[in-house]
Amino acid sequence: MPENKSGSSSKSNATDDQKNEKKALSEIVELLKLTKPELRTLLFAMLFLCISSAVSMLFPIVLGKVIDTAKTDIEKEEISTETKVGGIPMPSAIKIFDYDVPTAVFYSALALVFLVGASANFGRIVLLRKVGERIMMNLRVNILRKIFFQDAKFWDYHKSGDLISRLVNDSTVVSRSVTQNVSDGLRSLISGFVGMSMMLAISAKLTAYMLLIFPVLLFLALVFGRKVKRVSRDIQSQLGSLTKVSEEQFSFVKTIQSFNNEEYEVGKFRKEVKKLYDLSVFEGKLNGLFYGVNGFIGNTFLLFMLSLGTYMVRQGDLSIGELSSYLMYTIYSASSVYSLSNFYSELMKGVGASGRVFELLHLKPAIDPKRGERLNVNGDIQFDHIEFRYPTRPKHAVFKDLNLYVQEGDHICLVGPSGCGKSTVAQLLLRYYFPNRGTIIANDHELDEVSLAFYRNQVGIVQQEPMLFSGTLRENIVYGRRDASKEEVRKVCDLAYCSDFIKGFSEGLDTVIGSKGAQLSGGQKQRVALARTLLLASNVSPEVADRFKLDGNSDVFDDQGNILLGPSILILDEATSALDAHSEEAIRNTLNLRQEAGLTTISIAHRLSTIEMSNKIVVFNAHGEIVEQGEFDTLISDPNSEFNKLLKKTSTGDNVEEI
């Protein structure tokens, strides 16, 4: 029985090795496919590579001929004192393949050849750098495009720091492995092939001995290459973890400082750095062992070849010049094998990093943003028997059977204890997530039928902690409509009650607000975010637009005559929580205008003053069930209403939050 287990284990290991080899091969093929758009430029680079390599490989044979010519002339005492190069007496001619070439012509031609080689080398390096940078640029852009079109489920499972590491670090490794590294590999291959050919031409006997070392070096390259690939993948993964930790720490630096946890966070970062350090040191040891063993074997064998070659010179089988050329070609060939080993090692690093890159490149969005029809959703909204569970918590149902109806033009407010699913309603309506069961209908259209890109032009959200970009106020406000005029920006700033505080800045709308709007207060950020959303043109009927014009509301129209009151559906998720009473009243007037225009607003709020703005309240219990709906005045006046019970819990301290 033990023997059977051992045999089964061996078969399993062999199968795993075969799978890994096939996977590595497919990843190498995919790596090389990245060069397809740059094939023409690469061919020119390879041509320059061949020229520069040929020039380099010419040197040993020329050196051998010069040595033999000098030796012959010395023996015959025929060195001319008239032919000088740099003031040094030289032979009058150099024998090249039985032809006597005048020394001056020989060295002039040699200098010209070396100049051609240097120029070709320059061209190779420049073209490869150009190709490498272009591949890296396209790779990064394609990765970012793939990431942007993923749904919220993707972001639940992937941390931004790890994605940044793949976007920046891994793509660099991949790009280098298919350009500079492949070039180095081809250069080594050419040098090795030419070197071996010349060695065979000079002495087949010596070359036969030399070939004994190649299987050993090849075996070492394969063994170490596999290990380097695994370590490289681990290093790139750890780089992602390190970036993830540091990105999170920079994002929450104020929280860290407020709890005096600077040293704790430094310690956490140090642990991640130490893991990276250990992996890098281990990789260094692998490389050191590999190159050390290769160097020892190569140098020992070279010493043996020198001894054997010297013996053959004494026997008259080789000339001194031929031995010199042979030894130089031996060094070139050994260096080529050494470089090919390094090429394989670097290629495995690229393969290790490519797995993380191709994982993102092969992503498909949960829903194609271009699929579906361009349908208007400005109408009634219905959540029909919705069941929903977050992908990260599949055992916990936020909604088991949610039924919610929102009439066109209503301003409803969702209230309830924390965790009851209020914000989840917004997430589903924005189509960040998809229901596990049931359908969401807007204006008699199932949301699945509507083009995602077109739909999101009709839905907007303002959150409690708005995401503002580093840059100016103007850049943030026009983010959703970058062609907006100055007059349109002024109008939405008035509607969002931003104008007063913006005028207080010396640079006005051109004021730089810092990372995530750090230079603004919480209330200012909320109003800027509201202005950004209001700039999206509203989809209202011509009759409504005419009525607004007759009422003298000219400040709500853009330059094309569209109403500037935001999208058809506006979600306010605690969007006025940081406003003072005066600012909140100004926002109330804008929301009332939306209601008059027949535009739907859904608020999520805890503050009583915010809840009062709505014309309908929807009360959730802790289990995500709707337990009550009605107007504010009706519910507040009923002492037994669920809404009042929620108020009482707050006032008695059973709930530390506001409603």
Secondary structure, 3 states (H helix, E strand, C coil): CHHHHHHHHHHHHHHHHHHHHHHHHHHHHHHHHCCHHHHHHHHHHHHHHHHHHHHHHHHHHHHHHHHHHHHHHHHHCCCCCCCEECCEECCCEEEECCEEEEHHHHHHHHHHHHHHHHHHHHHHHHHHHHHHHHHHHHHHHHHHHHHHCCCHHHHHHCCHHHHHHHHHHHHHHHHHHHCHHHHHHHHHHHHHHHHHHHHHHHCHHHHHHHCCHHHHHHHHHHHHHHHHHHHHHHHHHHHHHHHHHHHHHHHCHHHHHHCCCHHHHHHHHHHHHHHHHHHHHHHHHHHHHHHHHHHHHHHHHHHHHHHHHHHHHHCCCCCHHHHHHHHHHHHHHHHHHHHHHHHHHHHHHHHHHHHHHHHHHCCCCCCCCCCCECCCCCCCEEEEEEEEECCCCCCCEEEEEEEEEECCCCEEEEECCCCCCHHHHHHHHCCCCCCCEEEEEECCEEHHHECHHHHHCCEEEEECCCCCCCCEHHHHHCCCCCCCCHHHHHHHHHHCCCHHHHHCCCCHHHCECCHHHCCCCHHHHHHHHHHHHHCCCCCCCHHHHHHHHHCCCHHHECCCCCECCCCCEEEEECCCCCCCHHHHHHHHHHHHHHHHCCCEEEEECCCHHHHCCCCEEEEECCCCCEEEEECHHHHHHCCCCHHHHHHHHHHHCCCCCCC
